[in-house]
Amino acid sequence: METDCTRDEPAANAGVITPLPTGTRLLHIGPHKTGTTAIQGALFAAKDELARHGVAWPADTRHPMEAVLAACARTGMMGDTAPTERHWERLLEQVRATGRRTSVVSSEFFADAPDDEAIERIVEQLGGDRVHVLVTLRPLARIMPSQWQQYVQNGLRMGYEDWLEHMLTKPPYEKPNPSFWRRHRHDRLVERWARVVGPERVTVVVVDDRDRAGLMRTFEALLGLPARLLSPVPDAANRSLTLAETEMLRNLNKEFRANELPEELYSQLVRNGAVMHMKNTCTPGPDDVKISTPQWAVEAAAGIGAEIAERIEGTGVRVLGDMRLLSAAQLAAVQKPATLTAPEPRIAPESAAQALYGALAAAAAAPVRHTAAAKSRTVHQTSSKELVRVLGHRCLKRLRLR
């Protein structure tokens, strides 16, 4: 097993990692929360430089999410426009246009492919035996808080510890998010794709969070690119929410569901309005409370990680990095134990204001004529519950008119 992504040797290089054959179509399938956004941003920003070195980025955006969702028969995020087969066909056209050049396609949503048949279709359409699958992994204890707050950004109303209990202790471990273990039982994920393409065409990269540049260097080596060609691209919109921000959103999700507001409204005003504006304008400070995983869950995740590491090593796929990072043996390096005296999370007034402004700005971007019925009663004559429902439907009408 190659173990070049360590603290003392953070940069994988072409002398250690054999580059993939020219003409390979490198398919990076994630899964989620394993450095996917960072590497996608770096590759997209450097696409012109990639081309000069014979490597193509066959997509118009940093992340061809709609295309991959369509390929995996997945719906989009809550309230988003449903992806269509045309999105996937367009990406395939761009891949084919790269000809015999090396190319790379990256999306964590490939990890959501429902079965072997879907994987076979995806691989065949992307180039058959030219496809080499790349899987990036991080310890589960690192992934769980990030994935929970991401689910909250898609409407989840369950608190973190309750969510952990469902995911880790309550069979069949599928509620409230069946996609979690589909993505993050990493051994099974690797096995599914290796069954289709063969273990010799699968590479697993264990990401070491102590080495922020390691993943960039590994991609450079695999693609035969010069060292230091890829650089991180600042992306405030991709930052994780603090505990207070997540709790504010989680409680908003409860009100949203209780009032039966349309999902399209959530997409436009909440996720892409309030949350996005708050992320872009507010930087968490040292006093902001981060999402902390209780020790029992850290230990459970590390135990599962040890099983995952053992099974992956038995598949015969190529492994780059230190598999011990996934297991209990490296528990101290994964996360410090949570204290019993953690400070109470409090949302900063500025963050709350920016979130509210983001929602208002999104609503104001689509003006609509007021109806006679809407003018017939004043606000103080309307119950709060009815007012929320009426406001929600008005905003949705504005969005549709736009």
Disulfide bonds with the S-S distance in Angstrom:
none
